[in-house]
Amino acid sequence: MGHLDWSRVMSNGRRRRRVAVLGSTGSIGRQTLDVIRWFPDRFEIVGLAAGRYSDLFHAQVEEFRPALVAVGDGTTRGPRLPDGVLTGADGVATVATAADADVVVVAASGGAGLVPTLAAVARGKVVALANKEALVMAGGLVTEMARKSGARILPIDSEHSAIWQCLQGEGELTQWRSRVRSLILTASGGALRDLPLDQLDHVTPEQVLAHPTWQMGPKVTVDSATLMNKGLEVMEASWLFGLPLDRIKLLLHRASIVHSMVEFVDGTIKAQLGVPDMRVPIQYALSYPERLEGRAEPLDLAKAGPLVFEEIDLERYPCLRLALESARLGRSYPAALSSANETAVRLFLEGEISFGKIPVLVEKVMSSHHPVDVESLQVVLEVDRWARETCLALARDM
């Protein structure tokens, strides 16, 4: 069941909207703070959380002076940890549930975003969600918790924000569901989209991270090259918008101008277009239901060139095939897939395995997984631990 009941996300007038950011030193977190800087009269930071206390995080804390500061890892490889900084999962959860936060931005990448997302949702927060894994690993838990608590989940991912915007004006939740034939997510294809297949196993992390259109964090950029990210986004869209998997389609769109589309039952297709700049969907989620004047570069359609769409070749993108298969299987398969992929991507970025071994490892983990029903957070965390350990063990044997 989807939980984008937008009518309940109301403007607070001219009072500055108070924002807590989880994962503030990552790509999405940094761009969120850019938006805050653009509109100091509309937003203020009341909480910041990061994986560790780095020089960058120290500078962010000094600049925004939030009431709550937390790091997931209490050790330091930069400035000394100041007094008053919360540490560990409980510390990050404290920022996620800050009483005076109007919006909690979950910008943390990977499985680390799951627990604080659930904490914010349980507290009934407006959650601006950039983390894919929370819904992939525990979509049923998150959406059911949102239904009970009254939390609102607003998408920051460009694709899901595009769908959200295309559905504006299409009535209440029950109305637009009956009007929609399919959701169409677009994919850039990543940095290796034109590389011959027989060369894929020999690419370097530097080649994979050279994304042609987007500036993203390392993990998400690798997922873009394997198209694992599109498989995760299909699952995310199903939970966000309450539509079955067979009504969610994928198309390759190299220019990253059309961010996604909605096809309606009468054959009409609505598309949301814009420059590939994540600050645009971040700004929309933070300011909703208002639209603030844009500060990002506007789209010049005359210079954008032809808008070309292509079918996706699953032979080139085996990770996408695995993700779609896990989505169809359901139960704990998506959680195992997500955790195995995150581990395999880390091993690739650290030079431990080749690029071509990412789908091999993920498929081996999936093949040995014994699925269970996702009935609690503890179940998800156990699957997460098992998948990571299994992936590491398999990698050692390669």
N, C-alpha and C positions, 0 to 999 in steps of 0.2 A: 504494500500500500504506500503510495507517495504521500509526502508531507509538506508540499509546497503550498500551504494555505496562505497565500500572500495577503489576503484581506486583513489578516491579524497582525501584520508587520506594519506598525503605524509610525508616522513621523512624530518626533517629540518637539515639534515646533522649532523655535530658534535656539533652544538649549543645545550646547555642543553634545554630540553623540559620543559616548564614552566607549572606548575600544580596548580590548585585551588581545594581544597577538601572541600566539603560540608558534614557535619556530621563526622568530624575528630575524635571525641571521641568515636564513636560507633565501633563495631567489624570490619566492612569493612574499615572504616576510619583509624583505628589503623593499620590494615594490609597494607593499601595503603602507610602509612608513613614508614612501614617496607621496602617496595619495594624502596621507595625514598632513604632510608638509604643505601640499598644495592648498589645503583648506583648513588652516589653523583656527578659523572662526566657526567651523562646523564639526570638527572632531578633536578629541583629546585622548591620549594614551593613559590608561589607568593600570595596565599590567603588561609585562613583557616576559616571555619565557624562551629559552634556547636550550640546545643540547648540552652546551658547556659554556663556561665563562671565558670568552675570548676577548681580544682587543676590540673587535667589532662590536660585540655585545656590550662591553664596557662603554664604548662611545655612544651606543644607542641609549643606554641607561642614563648617561650623563646628559644627553640631549633632551630626552623626554621626561625624566624624573618621575617615573610611574610609582604609584603607591606599593605595588606588588612586583617583585622580581624573583624569577626562579630559573634554575638550571637543572636539567635532568641528571647530569653527571657532576658530582661535587668536586672532582679533581680539576686542577687548572693547568693550562699550558700557555697562559698569558698572564694578565694581571691577577694579583692575589684576590681571592674571593672576599668581597666586602662583608661587613656585618649586616645582618638583616636579609641576605639573599637566601631564599628557600631552595632546598635541594631535593633531588630524587623525584620519583613519580608523584608522590604526595604533594611536593612543592609545586610542580607543574599543574596538578589538578586544582590546587588552591587558586592559581591564576585563572584557570579555566572556569572556575565557579565564583569569581570575584563578585561580591554583592552589587557593586556599583557599575559593573560592566553592562552596557546596553547591547553590545555585539562582541562575540568572541570569534576571532579569526583563527581558524585551525590551518596553519600554513606548514606545520611539521610534516616532513616527508616520511613515507613508509609506515610500518606497523607501529612506530612510536606515537602516531597520532590517534590510535584507537582509544586508549584509556582516557586521555583528556577529553576527547570528543564525547564519549559516553558520559563523562562527569558533567560537562557543560549541558548536554541534552537533558540529563536527569534533573538538573537545576532549572530547566525550563528556559534556557537562554535562546537568544537569536544567534545561531551558529552560521558564520560565513565559512563554508567548507571548501578548502582546496585539496584536502587529503583524500585520495581515492581509496586507500586501503581500508579506512574505517568502514565504509559501506560494503566494500568487496568482502572483507573478512567477517563482518557482523552486521550486515544490512538489516536483517530481521530484528536484531536486538536494538539497533539504533532507532529504526523507524517506530517500533512498538514503544520504546521509551519516549520518543517525541510525542506520540499520540497521547500517552498518559500524562506527561508533564506539561504539554502545551508548547514545547520548544518549537522553533521554526528553523529549518535548515535551508539556507540560501547558497546556491552554487557559485563558486569563484572560477572553477575550471572554465576556460573560454567556450568549450563545446556545450556544457550544460547551462552556462549563462545564456548562450545564444538560444537554446531551446526555450529556456524560461522567458526570455524576451519575446520570442515568436509567439508564445502562448498568451501574452498580455492581450486583453480585450476579447478573449475567447470564452469568457464566462467562468463560472465556478468550477472547482475540481471535477465534479461529476459531469458537468456539461462538456468540457473540452475533451475529456477522455473519449466520449462517444463521437466526437468530431474528428479525432486524429486517426489517420490510417497508419502512419509510421513516423518515427523520429530518425533523422539522417545525420549521423555524426561524420564529420570530415577528418581526414588524416593527412598530414604533410608527407608522410613516408620516411621522414628522418634523414639523417646525413648519408646513409648508404643506399638510398633508393635506386640509384642508377649504377651501382657497382656490380660487375659481373658476379654471378652466384658463386663461381669457383674461387673468388677472392675474398669472400666474406669471413672466412675463418682466420685470415691473416691481418685483419685490420687492427690498428692500435687504438687505445682509449682516446687519444687526441683526435683521430679521424672521426670516431663515433660522436664525440662531444662537439664537433663543428656543425651544429644544426643550421640548416640553410635559412630558416625564417624566424625561429623563436630563440629567446634567451632564457634558459631554464637551468635548474640544478642538475648535477651530474646523474643522479639516479633516474630522474624523469627523462633526461635526454637520451640515456641508453634505452630506456623503455620505448621512447619514440623511434629509435633506430630498429628495434625488434618488433615494434607495433604491439608489444605487450600492453602499452598504455591504452590502446584502443579497446582491447579486450576488457581491461579493467573499467574503462569508461562505459562500455555497454552494460556491465553489471551495475555500475553506479547510476546510470540513467534509468535502468529498470526500477531500482529502489526509489530514486528521487521522484519519478513521474508516474510510478505505479502502472507501468505497461509491461506486457510480457516480452521476453527476449525476441520472439519472432516478429515483433513490430518495431525493432530497432535495427537500422541498416548502417552500413559503413561505405564511404566512398573516399578514394584518394583525390586530394586537392592540393597540389604542390604549392600554390601561391599563399595558402593560409589567409585568404581574404574572406571567404565564406566560412564562418566558424561552425555552423551547423544549420540544419533546416528542419522544418516540420511539414510533413505531407498530410493534408486533410482529406476527408472522405470524398469531397467533391472534385478531387484532382488538383486543387490549389496547393502550391508550395510556398511557404514563407521562409525566407533566409535572413540571417543576421550577418552583416558585413562590417568589416573594420580592419584597421591595421593590426598586425600581430604584436600587440602590446598588452601584457597581462594587467597593466594598471587600469585599463578600461573596464573589464569585468569586475575587478576589485572595487573600483569606484562605484559601480552600479550597485553592488551588494551592500556596500557601506552606506550609501545614501538612499537606498530604496525606502519608500516608494517615490522619492524625488529623483530627478535627473539633474545633476549639477553640470555647469558648463565644463566642457572637456578641456583638459590641459595636455593630453597626449596629441601626437601628430594626427590630423584628420586624414581620412581616406580620400585620395584623389582618383575617382573612377576612370577619368580619361587616361591616367598614367598607369592604372592597375593592369591593363592588358586583358586578354581573353580570360574568362573564368572557365577552366577546364576541369572536368571530373572523370575519373577512371575507376574501373573495378580494381580490387586489391588482389594481388597474387599471393595466395597462401603458401605456395612453395617458397617464396622469398621470405615470408614471415611466419615461420613455424610457431613462434611464441603466441601469435594471435590465434592460430588454430587451437593451441593448448588452452588458452584463456577461454575461448568460446566453448570448448568442450567441457571445461570445468564449470562454466556457467550453466550449461544444460544439465550436468550431473547434480549440481547443487549440493546441499548439506554442507559438509566441511571441506569439500574440494576447493572452492575459491580461496578459503583461508590458507590451505596448504600450498596452493599455487602461488599466492601473493608472497608468502614468507620464503618459499624456495626461490622465487625469482629475485627477491630483494637480496638474498644471500649470494646467489649466482652473479648478480650484477656487481655486488661489492667485490667478489673474487676477481671478476674481469677487470674492474678499475684498479685493483691492487696488483695486477699482472700475474695472478695465480692461475688463471685459465684463459683460453682463447675465446673470442667472441662467439664462435660457433658452438662452444660447449654450454652456453647459457640455456638454449632450449633443450639440449641433451640432458643436462642436470635436472631441469624442471620436469621433464617428462619422466625421468627415472623416479623422482620423488612422487609424482602423481601416480605412477604405476604401483608403487609400494604402499600407498596410503589406504588405510581402512577408514572409510568415512563414518562420521557420527553426526547426529543432529546437533545443530548449534543452539543450545538451550540456555547457555549462560556465558558470561565473559570468561569464566574459568576454563570452559571447554575450548574457547577460541585461543586463549593463551597457551593451553596445552598443545593444541594443534600447531600453533606458531612455533613453540619450542621444538617439537618433534620435527617439523619440516626443516628448520634451520640446521639442527644437528644432523639430520639425515643428508641434507645437501652437502654439508661440510665433509661428512664421512665419504660420500660418493666422490667428491672432488679429490680427496686424498688418494683414492684408488684408481684415478684416471691416469 
